[in-house]
Amino acid sequence: MRGMKIQLLGMQWMSGRMRMKTKKEKLQVKDDALVNFKSEFSVVEIEIQVLVKLAEEIAKSDIPVGSRRINGRYIQSHLCSGLEGA
């Protein structure tokens, strides 16, 4: 299997020889991980913003104190519907 790469513990097996990852390769891996984290974080941030807006709408509505339902649906159901729409 020529040209096959196997990565294990920061080392690569390439064409019958082992070599350590270079600093540039390690930096690229870290950079990719950071980009993925930022992407996932921005999704969570949007979901939190949607939940806050829904919570504000629920707080402003005429729901009796202590009630867990809005128009016959549980409040959690309203929150989930709002998140699905985001």
N, CA, C and O atoms as a GROMACS GRO file, in nm:
protein
  344
    1MET      N    1   0.084  -0.118   0.000
    1MET     CA    2   0.000   0.000   0.000
    1MET      C    3   0.089   0.123   0.000
    1MET      O    4   0.123   0.176   0.106
    2ARG      N    5   0.125   0.168  -0.116
    2ARG     CA    6   0.215   0.284  -0.126
    2ARG      C    7   0.142   0.412  -0.092
    2ARG      O    8   0.024   0.429  -0.123
    3GLY      N    9   0.213   0.500  -0.027
    3GLY     CA   10   0.160   0.631   0.006
    3GLY      C   11   0.056   0.630   0.118
    3GLY      O   12  -0.006   0.733   0.144
    4MET      N   13   0.036   0.520   0.181
    4MET     CA   14  -0.063   0.511   0.288
    4MET      C   15  -0.012   0.584   0.412
    4MET      O   16   0.104   0.572   0.450
    5LYS      N   17  -0.102   0.660   0.475
    5LYS     CA   18  -0.067   0.732   0.597
    5LYS      C   19  -0.147   0.675   0.713
    5LYS      O   20  -0.268   0.654   0.701
    6ILE      N   21  -0.081   0.650   0.821
    6ILE     CA   22  -0.148   0.610   0.944
    6ILE      C   23  -0.098   0.706   1.052
    6ILE      O   24   0.022   0.721   1.073
    7GLN      N   25  -0.193   0.770   1.120
    7GLN     CA   26  -0.156   0.869   1.221
    7GLN      C   27  -0.178   0.810   1.358
    7GLN      O   28  -0.285   0.756   1.387
    8LEU      N   29  -0.079   0.818   1.444
    8LEU     CA   30  -0.087   0.763   1.578
    8LEU      C   31   0.001   0.842   1.672
    8LEU      O   32   0.122   0.853   1.651
    9LEU      N   33  -0.058   0.898   1.775
    9LEU     CA   34   0.015   0.970   1.880
    9LEU      C   35   0.111   1.075   1.825
    9LEU      O   36   0.226   1.083   1.867
   10GLY      N   37   0.061   1.155   1.731
   10GLY     CA   38   0.143   1.264   1.678
   10GLY      C   39   0.250   1.220   1.582
   10GLY      O   40   0.334   1.301   1.542
   11MET      N   41   0.251   1.092   1.544
   11MET     CA   42   0.350   1.042   1.450
   11MET      C   43   0.277   0.989   1.327
   11MET      O   44   0.160   0.952   1.337
   12GLN      N   45   0.342   0.986   1.217
   12GLN     CA   46   0.283   0.934   1.096
   12GLN      C   47   0.369   0.822   1.040
   12GLN      O   48   0.492   0.829   1.043
   13TRP      N   49   0.304   0.720   0.991
   13TRP     CA   50   0.372   0.611   0.924
   13TRP      C   51   0.351   0.633   0.776
   13TRP      O   52   0.238   0.624   0.727
   14MET      N   53   0.457   0.661   0.705
   14MET     CA   54   0.446   0.690   0.562
   14MET      C   55   0.548   0.608   0.485
   14MET      O   56   0.668   0.618   0.508
   15SER      N   57   0.497   0.528   0.394
   15SER     CA   58   0.583   0.453   0.303
   15SER      C   59   0.698   0.384   0.375
   15SER      O   60   0.813   0.391   0.331
   16GLY      N   61   0.668   0.316   0.485
   16GLY     CA   62   0.769   0.237   0.553
   16GLY      C   63   0.857   0.312   0.651
   16GLY      O   64   0.953   0.254   0.702
   17ARG      N   65   0.829   0.439   0.679
   17ARG     CA   66   0.911   0.511   0.777
   17ARG      C   67   0.820   0.596   0.865
   17ARG      O   68   0.712   0.637   0.825
   18MET      N   69   0.867   0.621   0.986
   18MET     CA   70   0.792   0.703   1.080
   18MET      C   71   0.854   0.841   1.088
   18MET      O   72   0.976   0.857   1.080
   19ARG      N   73   0.768   0.939   1.105
   19ARG     CA   74   0.820   1.074   1.127
   19ARG      C   75   0.727   1.149   1.220
   19ARG      O   76   0.607   1.122   1.224
   20MET      N   77   0.783   1.242   1.294
   20MET     CA   78   0.704   1.325   1.384
   20MET      C   79   0.637   1.435   1.303
   20MET      O   80   0.688   1.477   1.199
   21LYS      N   81   0.522   1.481   1.352
   21LYS     CA   82   0.456   1.593   1.287
   21LYS      C   83   0.540   1.718   1.304
   21LYS      O   84   0.602   1.739   1.409
   22THR      N   85   0.542   1.799   1.202
   22THR     CA   86   0.615   1.925   1.212
   22THR      C   87   0.533   2.025   1.294
   22THR      O   88   0.414   2.004   1.318
   23LYS      N   89   0.598   2.132   1.335
   23LYS     CA   90   0.528   2.235   1.410
   23LYS      C   91   0.415   2.293   1.326
   23LYS      O   92   0.308   2.324   1.379
   24LYS      N   93   0.438   2.307   1.197
   24LYS     CA   94   0.336   2.363   1.109
   24LYS      C   95   0.213   2.271   1.103
   24LYS      O   96   0.100   2.319   1.104
   25GLU      N   97   0.235   2.141   1.097
   25GLU     CA   98   0.124   2.046   1.095
   25GLU      C   99   0.048   2.048   1.227
   25GLU      O  100  -0.076   2.043   1.228
   26LYS      N  101   0.121   2.054   1.338
   26LYS     CA  102   0.056   2.060   1.469
   26LYS      C  103  -0.026   2.188   1.482
   26LYS      O  104  -0.137   2.186   1.535
   27LEU      N  105   0.028   2.299   1.433
   27LEU     CA  106  -0.042   2.426   1.438
   27LEU      C  107  -0.169   2.420   1.352
   27LEU      O  108  -0.272   2.475   1.391
   28GLN      N  109  -0.162   2.355   1.238
   28GLN     CA  110  -0.278   2.342   1.150
   28GLN      C  111  -0.388   2.262   1.218
   28GLN      O  112  -0.506   2.296   1.206
   29VAL      N  113  -0.351   2.156   1.287
   29VAL     CA  114  -0.449   2.075   1.360
   29VAL      C  115  -0.518   2.159   1.467
   29VAL      O  116  -0.640   2.153   1.483
   30LYS      N  117  -0.440   2.236   1.541
   30LYS     CA  118  -0.496   2.321   1.646
   30LYS      C  119  -0.584   2.429   1.586
   30LYS      O  120  -0.689   2.461   1.641
   31ASP      N  121  -0.542   2.486   1.473
   31ASP     CA  122  -0.620   2.589   1.406
   31ASP      C  123  -0.754   2.532   1.358
   31ASP      O  124  -0.857   2.598   1.371
   32ASP      N  125  -0.752   2.412   1.302
   32ASP     CA  126  -0.875   2.348   1.257
   32ASP      C  127  -0.970   2.324   1.374
   32ASP      O  128  -1.090   2.344   1.362
   33ALA      N  129  -0.915   2.281   1.487
   33ALA     CA  130  -0.996   2.256   1.606
   33ALA      C  131  -1.058   2.387   1.656
   33ALA      O  132  -1.174   2.389   1.697
   34LEU      N  133  -0.983   2.494   1.651
   34LEU     CA  134  -1.034   2.625   1.694
   34LEU      C  135  -1.146   2.672   1.603
   34LEU      O  136  -1.246   2.725   1.651
   35VAL      N  137  -1.130   2.654   1.473
   35VAL     CA  138  -1.235   2.694   1.377
   35VAL      C  139  -1.362   2.614   1.404
   35VAL      O  140  -1.472   2.670   1.404
   36ASN      N  141  -1.348   2.484   1.428
   36ASN     CA  142  -1.465   2.400   1.457
   36ASN      C  143  -1.533   2.444   1.586
   36ASN      O  144  -1.656   2.450   1.593
   37PHE      N  145  -1.453   2.476   1.688
   37PHE     CA  146  -1.509   2.521   1.815
   37PHE      C  147  -1.586   2.651   1.798
   37PHE      O  148  -1.696   2.665   1.849
   38LYS      N  149  -1.528   2.746   1.725
   38LYS     CA  150  -1.594   2.875   1.704
   38LYS      C  151  -1.726   2.856   1.629
   38LYS      O  152  -1.824   2.923   1.660
   39SER      N  153  -1.727   2.766   1.534
   39SER     CA  154  -1.848   2.739   1.458
   39SER      C  155  -1.958   2.682   1.548
   39SER      O  156  -2.072   2.728   1.543
   40GLU      N  157  -1.922   2.584   1.629
   40GLU     CA  158  -2.018   2.524   1.720
   40GLU      C  159  -2.064   2.625   1.825
   40GLU      O  160  -2.181   2.626   1.863
   41PHE      N  161  -1.973   2.708   1.871
   41PHE     CA  162  -2.006   2.809   1.971
   41PHE      C  163  -2.106   2.910   1.915
   41PHE      O  164  -2.197   2.951   1.986
   42SER      N  165  -2.089   2.950   1.789
   42SER     CA  166  -2.180   3.047   1.730
   42SER      C  167  -2.321   2.989   1.717
   42SER      O  168  -2.419   3.062   1.731
   43VAL      N  169  -2.332   2.859   1.690
   43VAL     CA  170  -2.463   2.794   1.684
   43VAL      C  171  -2.529   2.796   1.821
   43VAL      O  172  -2.648   2.826   1.833
   44VAL      N  173  -2.453   2.765   1.924
   44VAL     CA  174  -2.507   2.767   2.061
   44VAL      C  175  -2.549   2.908   2.098
   44VAL      O  176  -2.652   2.927   2.164
   45GLU      N  177  -2.471   3.006   2.059
   45GLU     CA  178  -2.504   3.146   2.089
   45GLU      C  179  -2.637   3.186   2.026
   45GLU      O  180  -2.718   3.254   2.089
   46ILE      N  181  -2.660   3.145   1.902
   46ILE     CA  182  -2.786   3.174   1.834
   46ILE      C  183  -2.903   3.106   1.905
   46ILE      O  184  -3.009   3.166   1.922
   47GLU      N  185  -2.882   2.980   1.944
   47GLU     CA  186  -2.988   2.908   2.016
   47GLU      C  187  -3.023   2.976   2.148
   47GLU      O  188  -3.140   2.984   2.185
   48ILE      N  189  -2.923   3.026   2.218
   48ILE     CA  190  -2.947   3.095   2.345
   48ILE      C  191  -3.024   3.224   2.320
   48ILE      O  192  -3.115   3.258   2.396
   49GLN      N  193  -2.989   3.297   2.214
   49GLN     CA  194  -3.061   3.420   2.181
   49GLN      C  195  -3.208   3.391   2.151
   49GLN      O  196  -3.296   3.466   2.194
   50VAL      N  197  -3.233   3.283   2.078
   50VAL     CA  198  -3.371   3.245   2.048
   50VAL      C  199  -3.447   3.211   2.176
   50VAL      O  200  -3.561   3.254   2.194
   51LEU      N  201  -3.384   3.135   2.264
   51LEU     CA  202  -3.449   3.100   2.391
   51LEU      C  203  -3.479   3.222   2.476
   51LEU      O  204  -3.584   3.230   2.541
   52VAL      N  205  -3.387   3.317   2.477
   52VAL     CA  206  -3.410   3.440   2.555
   52VAL      C  207  -3.528   3.517   2.499
   52VAL      O  208  -3.613   3.565   2.574
   53LYS      N  209  -3.536   3.529   2.366
   53LYS     CA  210  -3.649   3.600   2.305
   53LYS      C  211  -3.780   3.529   2.335
   53LYS      O  212  -3.880   3.594   2.366
   54LEU      N  213  -3.780   3.395   2.327
   54LEU     CA  214  -3.902   3.320   2.359
   54LEU      C  215  -3.940   3.338   2.505
   54LEU      O  216  -4.058   3.355   2.537
   55ALA      N  217  -3.842   3.335   2.593
   55ALA     CA  218  -3.869   3.353   2.736
   55ALA      C  219  -3.926   3.492   2.762
   55ALA      O  220  -4.016   3.508   2.844
   56GLU      N  221  -3.875   3.593   2.692
   56GLU     CA  222  -3.928   3.729   2.707
   56GLU      C  223  -4.073   3.736   2.659
   56GLU      O  224  -4.156   3.800   2.723
   57GLU      N  225  -4.103   3.671   2.546
   57GLU     CA  226  -4.240   3.669   2.496
   57GLU      C  227  -4.333   3.600   2.595
   57GLU      O  228  -4.444   3.647   2.619
   58ILE      N  229  -4.288   3.489   2.652
   58ILE     CA  230  -4.369   3.417   2.749
   58ILE      C  231  -4.392   3.502   2.873
   58ILE      O  232  -4.502   3.505   2.928
   59ALA      N  233  -4.288   3.572   2.917
   59ALA     CA  234  -4.300   3.658   3.036
   59ALA      C  235  -4.398   3.772   3.012
   59ALA      O  236  -4.467   3.815   3.104
   60LYS      N  237  -4.405   3.824   2.888
   60LYS     CA  238  -4.494   3.936   2.857
   60LYS      C  239  -4.639   3.891   2.833
   60LYS      O  240  -4.730   3.974   2.838
   61SER      N  241  -4.660   3.764   2.808
   61SER     CA  242  -4.796   3.717   2.778
   61SER      C  243  -4.880   3.707   2.904
   61SER      O  244  -4.828   3.713   3.016
   62ASP      N  245  -5.009   3.691   2.884
   62ASP     CA  246  -5.103   3.686   2.997
   62ASP      C  247  -5.120   3.542   3.045
   62ASP      O  248  -5.229   3.484   3.035
   63ILE      N  249  -5.013   3.485   3.097
   63ILE     CA  250  -5.018   3.350   3.151
   63ILE      C  251  -5.028   3.361   3.302
   63ILE      O  252  -4.951   3.434   3.365
   64PRO      N  253  -5.124   3.289   3.362
   64PRO     CA  254  -5.136   3.295   3.508
   64PRO      C  255  -5.006   3.249   3.576
   64PRO      O  256  -4.940   3.158   3.527
   65VAL      N  257  -4.972   3.311   3.685
   65VAL     CA  258  -4.852   3.275   3.760
   65VAL      C  259  -4.865   3.130   3.806
   65VAL      O  260  -4.968   3.088   3.858
   66GLY      N  261  -4.757   3.054   3.785
   66GLY     CA  262  -4.756   2.914   3.825
   66GLY      C  263  -4.805   2.819   3.717
   66GLY      O  264  -4.793   2.698   3.731
   67SER      N  265  -4.859   2.873   3.609
   67SER     CA  266  -4.906   2.789   3.500
   67SER      C  267  -4.789   2.732   3.422
   67SER      O  268  -4.685   2.797   3.407
   68ARG      N  269  -4.806   2.611   3.372
   68ARG     CA  270  -4.702   2.549   3.292
   68ARG      C  271  -4.745   2.534   3.147
   68ARG      O  272  -4.676   2.471   3.067
   69ARG      N  273  -4.860   2.593   3.113
   69ARG     CA  274  -4.913   2.577   2.978
   69ARG      C  275  -4.945   2.712   2.915
   69ARG      O  276  -4.980   2.808   2.983
   70ILE      N  277  -4.930   2.715   2.782
   70ILE     CA  278  -4.970   2.830   2.702
   70ILE      C  279  -5.065   2.776   2.595
   70ILE      O  280  -5.025   2.693   2.514
   71ASN      N  281  -5.189   2.822   2.596
   71ASN     CA  282  -5.289   2.775   2.499
   71ASN      C  283  -5.293   2.622   2.493
   71ASN      O  284  -5.303   2.565   2.385
   72GLY      N  285  -5.287   2.557   2.607
   72GLY     CA  286  -5.297   2.412   2.614
   72GLY      C  287  -5.168   2.336   2.589
   72GLY      O  288  -5.165   2.214   2.603
   73ARG      N  289  -5.061   2.405   2.552
   73ARG     CA  290  -4.932   2.339   2.528
   73ARG      C  291  -4.835   2.376   2.640
   73ARG      O  292  -4.834   2.488   2.690
   74TYR      N  293  -4.754   2.279   2.677
   74TYR     CA  294  -4.653   2.306   2.780
   74TYR      C  295  -4.553   2.410   2.729
   74TYR      O  296  -4.522   2.415   2.610
   75ILE      N  297  -4.503   2.492   2.819
   75ILE     CA  298  -4.407   2.597   2.783
   75ILE      C  299  -4.284   2.538   2.715
   75ILE      O  300  -4.230   2.597   2.621
   76GLN      N  301  -4.238   2.420   2.762
   76GLN     CA  302  -4.122   2.356   2.700
   76GLN      C  303  -4.147   2.328   2.553
   76GLN      O  304  -4.056   2.339   2.471
   77SER      N  305  -4.270   2.293   2.519
   77SER     CA  306  -4.306   2.266   2.380
   77SER      C  307  -4.290   2.392   2.295
   77SER      O  308  -4.243   2.386   2.182
   78HIS      N  309  -4.330   2.506   2.351
   78HIS     CA  310  -4.313   2.634   2.280
   78HIS      C  311  -4.165   2.665   2.258
   78HIS      O  312  -4.125   2.710   2.150
   79LEU      N  313  -4.084   2.641   2.361
   79LEU     CA  314  -3.941   2.666   2.350
   79LEU      C  315  -3.878   2.576   2.243
   79LEU      O  316  -3.797   2.623   2.162
   80CYS      N  317  -3.914   2.448   2.243
   80CYS     CA  318  -3.859   2.355   2.144
   80CYS      C  319  -3.901   2.395   2.003
   80CYS      O  320  -3.821   2.389   1.910
   81SER      N  321  -4.025   2.435   1.987
   81SER     CA  322  -4.073   2.479   1.855
   81SER      C  323  -3.994   2.599   1.805
   81SER      O  324  -3.958   2.607   1.688
   82GLY      N  325  -3.968   2.691   1.896
   82GLY     CA  326  -3.890   2.809   1.860
   82GLY      C  327  -3.749   2.776   1.819
   82GLY      O  328  -3.696   2.836   1.725
   83LEU      N  329  -3.687   2.680   1.889
   83LEU     CA  330  -3.550   2.640   1.855
   83LEU      C  331  -3.545   2.568   1.721
   83LEU      O  332  -3.452   2.587   1.642
   84GLU      N  333  -3.646   2.484   1.694
   84GLU     CA  334  -3.650   2.413   1.567
   84GLU      C  335  -3.660   2.510   1.450
   84GLU      O  336  -3.609   2.484   1.342
   85GLY      N  337  -3.728   2.623   1.473
   85GLY     CA  338  -3.744   2.722   1.368
   85GLY      C  339  -3.618   2.805   1.344
   85GLY      O  340  -3.605   2.870   1.241
   86ALA      N  341  -3.526   2.802   1.439
   86ALA     CA  342  -3.404   2.885   1.428
   86ALA      C  343  -3.301   2.823   1.340
   86ALA      O  344  -3.193   2.880   1.321
   0.00000   0.00000   0.00000
